[in-house]
Amino acid sequence: MVNKPVWEKLTSELAATHTTLIAVSKTKPVSDIQELYDLGQRDFGENYVQELTEKYSLLPPDIRWHYIGHLQSNKVKYIALFVHMIHAVDSFKLLEEINRQALKHNRCIDVLLQMHIAEEETKFGMDESEIARMLEYYTAQQDTLNNVRICGLMGMASNTEDENKITSEFARLRNYFIFLSETIFFNKASFSVCSIGMSADYKLAVKQGGNMVRIGSMLFGSR
Ligand SMILES: *Cc1c(COP(=O)(O)O)cnc(C)c1O
């Protein structure tokens, strides 16, 4: 079941700040996705490869599928044909594999680099120095990486009620995003996305300059 009034309110609220809404539909049935699609939603987020490929085969072809979870290199091949954006790139090896698989389908896949901003050890992602190191490889081999495009950063804040803490974690990502857009990605208009914010903290994310939010339970109910 989809919460239509919430979707409508959220959509107009986010449109006012030019923020893209990713409806996170993981574990939810195809009928829920179709319901939101019929209302006009086009960007959907999934984080299991098999679930995503099944849903892709059953739903309208103009859906923009975002892969938002941790992705193993050996699974890229299953989604390379159709995925719109991969949010959680956390190694150069994965970036190379996305490029290789995208080339096979003669397309260019948009990706975000996952930055680790939360306190929890379990969350994936790279810190500033790891991203910088990865981007050194990227810059050195850019001529061979024509089928992948780095469009920004993605991050998840700590799972806490402490709004100051969440705010400072989002600000850290935003600051590093600005630094990158003024250095390595200077003059690259495509480097434009800060994917931060989920159901519980999207308002704080937008305040900190987030322009893409990934929202699941608020739209589809708890999982
Ligand atoms: C599940 C998930 C979300 C959505 O979380 P909600 O709290 O349901 O809004 C956002 N981002 C990622 C990476 C997720 O795995």
The ligand as an SDF file (V2000), in Angstrom:
LIG
                    3D

 15 15  0  0  0  0  0  0  0  0999 V2000
   16.4520    1.4040    2.6680 C   0  0  0  0  0  0  0  0  0  0  0  0
   17.3040    2.5250    2.2800 C   0  0  0  0  0  0  0  0  0  0  0  0
   16.7920    3.8460    2.2460 C   0  0  0  0  0  0  0  0  0  0  0  0
   15.3780    4.2190    2.6510 C   0  0  0  0  0  0  0  0  0  0  0  0
   15.1990    4.1340    4.0170 O   0  0  0  0  0  0  0  0  0  0  0  0
   13.8110    4.6250    4.7160 P   0  0  0  0  0  0  0  0  0  0  0  0
   14.2070    4.8520    6.1180 O   0  0  0  0  0  0  0  0  0  0  0  0
   12.8570    3.5050    4.5390 O   0  0  0  0  0  0  0  0  0  0  0  0
   13.3880    5.8540    4.0380 O   0  0  0  0  0  0  0  0  0  0  0  0
   17.6460    4.8460    1.8220 C   0  0  0  0  0  0  0  0  0  0  0  0
   18.9150    4.6050    1.4570 N   0  0  0  0  0  0  0  0  0  0  0  0
   19.4350    3.3590    1.4700 C   0  0  0  0  0  0  0  0  0  0  0  0
   20.8430    3.1560    1.0480 C   0  0  0  0  0  0  0  0  0  0  0  0
   18.6540    2.2830    1.8870 C   0  0  0  0  0  0  0  0  0  0  0  0
   19.1850    1.0620    1.8920 O   0  0  0  0  0  0  0  0  0  0  0  0
  1  2  1  0
  2  3  1  0
  2 14  2  0
  3  4  1  0
  3 10  2  0
  4  5  1  0
  5  6  1  0
  6  7  2  0
  6  8  1  0
  6  9  1  0
 10 11  1  0
 11 12  2  0
 12 13  1  0
 12 14  1  0
 14 15  1  0
M  END
$$$$
